[in-house]
Amino acid sequence: MDGNVRMHIAAVINAGLIDRCNGVVKEGKEAMVYHADGGWKGRRSRQQAEDDGGGVAEDEISSVVHYSGEGALDTVGSDGYDVAVKVFKRISEFKGRGTYVDGDPRYHKQKFKTNDQRDQVVLWTEKEYRNLIRAYRAGVPVPKPLYRKENILFLRFLGENGWPSPQIKEIDMKKGSKKWTTLYAQTLVAVRRLYHCARLIHADLSEYNILICPTWQASHGHLIPSDERTADDETLQVVLIDFGQSVEIGHPSAEKWLRRDLSTVRDFFVKQGIKALSNEDAERHVTDPFEEVDDAENGETGITEIAVDSAKTEDIDNIWRHTKRGWDDKKEMELLLEKLKGTSR
């Protein structure tokens, strides 16, 4: 952690997003992830919601997420959760990442390789933050993005007491267990939702960036006290992480990378002794169009996250543009599980 990073973290502490930054919980080739205690702002916003009779619904402090990330610190709270601080290393590892940026329509005016090393890291950090915002708004199970500054991302910490949630490869479970089938179905439903509702391909999906955590940790809204959690809140679910390389579905290599993601996921789950769709069937399942239904018929409003691209937060015209009316993860799970019944390994 260099002086510049420490300065930005001190600013976040002063703003009330975190209380203090603790030790490293994960180290990868391109980034270090630290655990941080959630700050007073998240605790206060939860108490205000309870005082107002709003239970654990999100309030104006914690629900706003900005594309830029910078300059929005005064509106950001942690919802009562701890925070993950992801610091990207200023190293040459990013030189080979240009293909994930140059073909992305959102960055058509920027050539990754023409940026110096420092700017490449900052651009990569911004790209992961933007991708996470899109996925989070779309209802995909991802860590909630909170704030970005240069090469630092602040996200909801998934885990308890400073211990991070395990990667799916770290789960010790009997081969052939129905629980593996459930986790496989959850993963494909998440990939399908990412494709249709966020219009993104993960492009690097594997057992290393799928976490397993209780539903309450990944849910939208404030932290649910332990004595108020239901059995459903404790149900384990998959959460997708590491979105720096993710691209829009219009990227020239999106189809190739989707196939690679699905093949990697299939290989992992087949090793766990369960049935899985063939790569071709999995691709069809993910990309098959979703038939929207009228809200009046379905009784639901679909995705209702507000898309905030500026300081303006109450503009009804900014509802996330890829909302899929009638999308229901439970129904998607049921359909997929039914398909798997007739599938051979």
N, C-alpha and C positions, 0 to 999 in steps of 0.2 A: 504494500500500500504506500504509494508515494505521497508527497506533501500536497499535491493538487487534489488527490482523492480524499485525503484526510480533511482538507478544507471544505470540500463539498459535503462530506458526511457531517461535519460540525454544523453546517448550515441547516441540514435536514433535522439534526437534533434540536437546534434552536427553534425550528418551525413546529416541532411537536410531532413529527411523523414517527420518529424513533426516540427511545430514551438513551440507548447506548448500543454500540456495535461490538459484538463479542467475537468468538473465534471462527476459524474456517470450518465449514461443514462439508464442503465439496471442492475439489480442485480438478479442473480439466485442462486440456491443452490450450484452450483459448480464454478461460475465465476462472476466477476464484469466487466462491459463494460463501458469504458470511451470514451468521445468524445475528439478528438485532432484536432487542426488546421493543415492542410496540410503544409508541409515545402517548403523551397525554391527550392529543387530539382525537385519537381513535377511542380512547376510554370515555372522553367527554361526549363525543357524538353518540355513542351507545347510550349513555345515561340520559342524554337529552331525548332520544327516541323513546326510551321507557317512560320518562316523565310526561311526554306528550301522549302516552297511550299507544305508541306506535310499535310496541314490542321490539322485534329485531329487524324491522324494515330499514332499508338504507336511507340515510338522510342526505341533505345537500352537500355536506362536507365529503362524505366517503363515496358517493355514487358517481361523481364526475371524473371522467378520464379524458385527458387531452392528447391529441396526436403529438403535439410538440413535446409535451412533458415538461419542458422548461418554462418557467414563469408562472406555473400553476401550483406551486408548492403550498400557497396559502389555502387552497381548497382541498388538499389531500389529507385523508386520514386512513388509518390501518384497519378500521372497523373492529378494533379490540384485539386483533391478531398480532402475532409477532411478524417481523419483516425479514425477507431475504434480500441481502445486498449483493448483487452480482457485478463484479468488477472485471471488465475485459482487459486482458493483458495487451500491452503495446508491443506486440511481437510480429514476426514475419509470417505467422501462420495464416494471416488473412490474405496473403497474396493470391492464393488459389481460389478465393471465394468470389472473384469477379463475375463468374458465370451465373451466380445466384442473384446478382444485382443488375448487371447490364441488360439482361433479357426481361426484367420486370418492368411492366408498363409504368409503374409509379416512379421509376428512376430512369426514364428514357433519355433524359437530358444530362445524366451523369455517367461518366465512364469510371468505373471503380479503379482501374489501374492508373489513371491519371492523377488520382489523389495521393498525397504522401501517406506514409505509414500511420501517422497520428490521425489524419482525417478518415482513413479507411476504417480504423477501429471505431471512431465516433459514428460513422455512417452505418456500420454493422450493428452497433448498439441501438441506433435509432430504428433500424429496420426490424430488429427483434421486438422492440417496444411497440411499434405500429402493428406488427403482426399479432402480438398478444392482445392488443386492444380490440382488433377485429374479431379474433377468436372469442374473446371474453364477451363482447357484445352479442355475438352470435349464439351464445349459450354453450359453446364447446368447453369441456372440462379442462381448464388451464389455470395456472396461478394468476390471481388478479394483479394486473400491472398498476402500479401506484405512481411512479415518478421516474423521470430520466434526467440525467445530467452528464453530458459528455460521454465518457465510457463507463458509466455506472447506471445500473437498473435497480430500482426498488420494487419488490414484488411481495405479495403475501407469502409468508413462510408456511410451507406445508410440513407439518410435523408437530411434536409436542415436547415441551421442556428443553428446547434447544436441539433435539434430535430430529433429523430430517426424515420424512417419509421414505420408505425403501423404494428402490427401483424394482420393477417387476421381476427382473432376473434374480433378485435377492430373496424372493418369496420362497419359503420352504413349505411346499404343499405336495400331497400325494399325486403322482402322475395319474392321469385319467380322471381326476376329480371333476365333478360338475362345476366346481368353482372356477376351474381353468376355462371351461366353456363359457361361463358367464363373463369372465374378464376378456376373453377373446371377442365375444359379441359386443361388449362395451367399447372395445377398441375400434372395431369396424364402424359402430354407430357414431363414435366420435369423429372418425375420419370422414364418414359420409356427411356429418353435420358441418365439419370444417369445409368440405368441398362446396356444399350447396348454400350454407348460411353465411360463411365468411369468405367464400370464393378463394380459398387458399389450399395449397398442397404443402404438407409438412416438409417433404423432400429430404428428410434424414431420420425417418421414424425407425426405431429399433427398441429392443428391451432395455437400452441404456437411458432412453428419455421418455419412458412411461413410468410414472410413479403410481403407487397404490396407497390410498389414504381413505379414512372415513368420509362419508358424504358431507358431514358438517364442516370439514376443513375446506372443501372446495365450493361450498354453496355461496350464492350471492347474499349479501347482507351482513349484518353484524355477527360477531362471535356468539354462538349459543352457549350459555352456561351449562356445565356438565349435568346439573340436576334437572335441566329442562330438555335434554336430548332424548329423542325417541329411538326405538330400534332401527327405524329407517335412517335416522341421522348417523347411526354407527355402521351402516352397511358399507362395505368396502367398494371403492370404485377406482377406475383408472383416471389419471390426469396426465395430459400431454405437456411436455416441457421442451425448452430449447428451440426457439422459433426463428433464430437469426437467418437461417438458410431458406425459410419458407417463402414460397412465391405465389403470385396470383395464378389462377387456372389458365390465364391467357399467355403465360410464359411459354416460349417455344419448346422447353424441355419438361413442361409440367406433366405431360402424359407419361413420359419415360420415368420421371421421379416418383410419380404415384405408383407405377408398377413396381418399382424398386421397394418402396415403402411396404406395399402389400405383400410382396414376396418375403421380405425380411420378417415381417410380423407373422406370416404363415409359418415360416421355418421355425421360429421360436415356439409357437404354440403346438405345432405338430410334435416337437420334441417333448412336450409335456403330456403326450399320450392322448390327445383329444382329436376329434374330427375338425377339419377346417375346410373352408371353400377353396376350390382351385384358384390359382392366381387370376384366371380369366373370369371366373364367376365372381370373385371378390371385386374385381374392377367394375364389372357390370353392376354389382350391388351398390357400390359407392357412387357411380356416375349416373345410374338410372334417374330420370327426372322425378322430382317430388311433386305430386299433385296437390296443390294448395286447395283449401276449402274455405268457404265464407265463414267469418267469425260467428255469424248468427247461427250457422249450422253446427259449428264445432263447439261453440260455447267458450272458446279460448281466443286469446289475442296474439298468440305466437310470441315472438321475441319482442321485448318492450324496452330494451336498453336504449338510452338516449345517445345518439352519435354526436359528440362534441368536438368540433374541429376548431373552435375559437373560444373566447371567453364567454360567449353566449351559451347559456345552459338550459333555457326554457323554450326553445324554438321547436314547435311541434313538427315543423318541416324537416327537422334533423333526425327523425326516427331512423334507425339503422335501415339502410335502403335495401338490404337483402333479406328482410324479414320474410319468413315462410309461415304463412298463416296455417295453423293446424298441426304444426310439427309436434310430434310427441315421441320422446325417446323410448318410452315404455312400449309403444306400438312398434317402433322400429326394432326394438329388442325382440319382441314376440315374432315378428316376421322373419328376422334373421335366425332365431332359434328353430323356427319351423323348417327353414331351408336346411339347416345343419342336420336335422333328423334323417334326411335322405341322402346325406353325403358320406362317402367313404373316405378314409384317410389317404 
